[in-house]
Amino acid sequence: MNGLLIVDKPAGWTSHDVVGKVRRLAEQRRVGHAGTLDPMATGVLVVLLGRATRAASYAEAQVKGYSAHIRFGLTTDTLDTEGNVLTETHIVPQLLDIEAVLDRFRGQIEQIPPMYSAIKIGGKKLYEIARAGGEVERKARAVNITRLGCSGPLADGDFVLDVECSKGTYIRSLCADIGEALGCGACMSALRRTYSGPFSAGDAHSLEEIERSGVENFLLPVDMLFSDRPALTLTSERDEKAVRNGSELRAPEGAPEGEVRVYASDGEFLMLGAVENGALRTIKSFFEV
């Protein structure tokens, strides 16, 4: 079984839990995911099966969208409402004040990963160190926030952040940093991933739905991950054989320079390739071997 499964991750499940569930339902070991979601988070989780796992790094790198609830006047050790309270001021800023600081967090910014994260330092995951009462210095990482807006407040006093960002962005850290910039503190109270690359919440299915109808009924082809690249179809058996052997070949006449989706004459997706100086080479193959 090969392809993409777009899961609407439920709250309380880790991304690894979802992968384990899909492994059991699909009755195969070769299953992975693209982009970890915290247990409290819900929403779009791209799960890859079989040969599609070869595309994990591409799926992880795609832009992602989030709807995050931010609670002002409260800070915790985990940077979300599930952690231990560190400070509580009950100060809630006005929307205009929040919007006034948001521009500091748009574009490329430096972000320090939270202690409660799966990043490894010295062979240990940060959350393991944090749970043992420790804390270590973390280097700031460059992330890119391409969209950041705020609305609210909601009935419970929380505001909603609309975020589009790059791989590696911690929304919990973003909430905490916005609260610090406003001088009142803040943490994340809810999080939903609304899209990942080309896949939105409308494409996602619950685990109950998948279990009831079967994984195979929801699988999408892996080439959908590369829908922004032009398609190139090989018309000769010789060229197709060269691709299956991993050989470089002369690109078909008129082929665009850069990354391309390469298909066999019968429509089978063969690989993500690159056309450079009139030659076609393999970046990553996806045909069955």
N, C-alpha and C positions, 0 to 999 in steps of 0.2 A: 504494500500500500504506500503510494507516494503522493505527496501534495501538501497543501496548506489547509489548516483547520483554524478558522477564526472563532475563538472562544470568548464569550462574555464572562470573564472571571468573576466569581462570586466573592463577597467579603468573607474574610476568615480563612481563605485558602491562600497558600503560597503559590507562586508560579510553578515551583517544583511539584507541589501537590497536583496541580492541573496536568502537568506532563505525566505524572504517575498514573492518573486516572485514564488519560488517553492511551497510554501504553497498554493498560489492561483491556480497555474497550477495543483497541485495534489489534490486540494480541501480537504486538511486535515491540522490540526493544529500541529501535532506532527512531527516537522521538526527541525533539528539543523545542525550545521556545526562543522568541526574539524580543528581549526587553523585559527585565524583571519588574513585576508589580508588587508593592508591599502587601502583606496580608489584608490590611484594612481597605485597600483599594479595590475597585471594580473596573470592569470595562474590557477594552479590546486587548486580547493577548493572542499574538500570532504563534500558532503551534505548527512545527514542521515535522513531517513524517517521511521516512525512507530517504530517497535520494534528495528530497527537498532540504534536508538538514545541511546540505552543502551550501545553501544560500543563507545560513544563519547570520553571518557577519554583515551581509547586505541588508537583511531585514532589520537587524539591530540598529544599523546606521541611519535608517530612514527617519524623517521628521515625525514627531508625535504630538498629539494634542491632548490637553487635559482640562477638566473642570474641577477646580479645587476650592473647597470651603476653607476660609481662613478665619480664625478666632483671635481677636485682638485682646490684649490685657492678660494673656496667659502664656507662660513658657513652661516647657517640660523637657525632660532629659532625652526623649526620643524625637522631639520637635513636632509631635502630634498629640492628640488628646488621649491616646492610649498609654502615654508615659506618666512618670511621676512628676507632679507639679513642682516647679522650681520657684516661680514667682507668679503672683496674681494681683493685678492692679485694678481690674475692672474698668480700665480706661478704654473707651471705644472711640476711635477717630471718626471724623466726618468723611464722606466719600470724596469730597474735594481735596482733603488733606492726603488721602491715600493716593489719589490720582497724581498729586503733585510730586510724589517720590518714585512713581513707577518707572519714569524714564531712566532712572539710574540702573534699572535691571533689564532694560531692553538691549538687544544686540549681543555682542560678545562680552561676557563678564567672567570674573573669577569667582569660583564657588568652592567652599571648603566642604568636603563630604561629611555627613553626620557620623557620629560614633556608632549609632545604630544603623549600620549598613554592612553589606557582605564583602566589602573591599578587604583584601588581605594585606596586612603589614607584618613582616617578620614571620610569615607562615600562619598567622592567626587572623580570623575574620574580626573586623572591628566590633561587631555586635557581641562576639564572645568575650572580648576584652571589656566592653562596656558592662555586660551582665555580671562580670566578676568584680566590678567596681573600679576598673581601670580606665585610663584615658591616655591616648598617645597623640603626638603631633601629626596632623595631616596636611599634606601639601594642597594648596589651592589648585583647582583644575579649570581650564577654560571651557565654557559651555556657551551655546548661542541660543538666545531667546528671541525668536522672530516675531512673536505676537504676545502682548501682555495687556489685558484689560481687567477692569474690576466693576462689579455691580453689587447692588444691595443697599442696605442690609436686609437679610432674610428675617423671618418672624423670630428666630432664636438669637438674632443679633449678629450672626456670622455674615461675612461678605463672600462673594464668589469671584475667584480669579479664573480668567479664560487665558490659557497658556498654550503656545506652540513653541516647541523647543527641540534642541538636538539631543542626540544620544548622550547619556551620562548626566543629564540635569536632574537634580534632586528637588522635587517640588516642596518637600518638607523644609529644606534649607532655604528655598526661596521665600516661603511664608515667614520663617523665623527672621530672615534678613530684612524683609519689608517691615516687620514689627519693630526690629531694632532701629531701622532708619526713622521710624515715627516716634521712637522713644517710649513706646508702651508695651513692647513685646508682642509676640503672636506665635501661634502654632497652627498646624493643619488639622482640620476637624473631619474632613472627608475628601476623597479623591476618586475621580472616574476618568479613565483614559477614553477619550472620545474617538480617537483614530490613531492608526499607526501606518505610516506610508499611505498606500492607496485604499486601506481598509478602514471602514468606519463602524460605529456601533450598530448601524443597520445591517452590516454584513455578519455580525457576531451571533453565535448561538449559545444557549445555556448548556451546561453539562447534562442536565436532565433531558433536554431535547436531543442532544447527541446520543445519549445512552438509549433513549427510546427508539430512535430511528436508525441508528448505526452510523459510525464514523464515515464510511464510504459515501454516504448520501450528502455529506457536507464538504467533501474535499474539493479544493480549488487547485488549478494547475499552478505549478511553481513559477511559470513565466509571467504570471500576473504581478510578481514583485518587480519586474523589469519593464513594466508597461510604458515607462517614459523613454525607453530606448527604441530606436527604429528597428523594424523587423527585416530580416534578410533570409530568403528562401533559396536553398541550394537546388539546382535543377539537374545535376549530373550525379550518377552513382560514384564516380571517381572522387568528386569533391566530398560527398557524404562519407565515403570510406576514409578519406584523409582526416576528416574531423573526428571520426570514431577512433582513429589511430593516434590522435593528438598531434597530428602534423600541421605545420603551417602551409597555407595554400594561397594561390593568387585570388584576391577578392573578386567577386563578380563585377562586371562593368557597371558603373554607376553607384556602387556601394558607398555609403557615407563614411567619412572618417570618424573614428571614435568607437564607443561601445555599441554593440548591436545584439539583438536577439536572433539566434540562428536556428532555422527550421529545416527539416528534411522535406523532400518534395511531397510526402504524404501528410505533412502538417505536424510531425513529431518535433517537439522542442528538443534541440540537441545541446545547445550551450549558450552561455553569455560569452561573446567573443569581442575582439577589438580589430578594427581595420586601421592599419597604419602603413602609409606609403605604398598603398596598393596590395598589401598582404593581409590575410585574415588569420588570426591566431586565437587559440583558446584561452579564455580567462578561467572559466569554470564550466565543466561539462555536467549534463543532467540526464543523459540517455542511460538506459539500462545496460549493464555490462555482464 
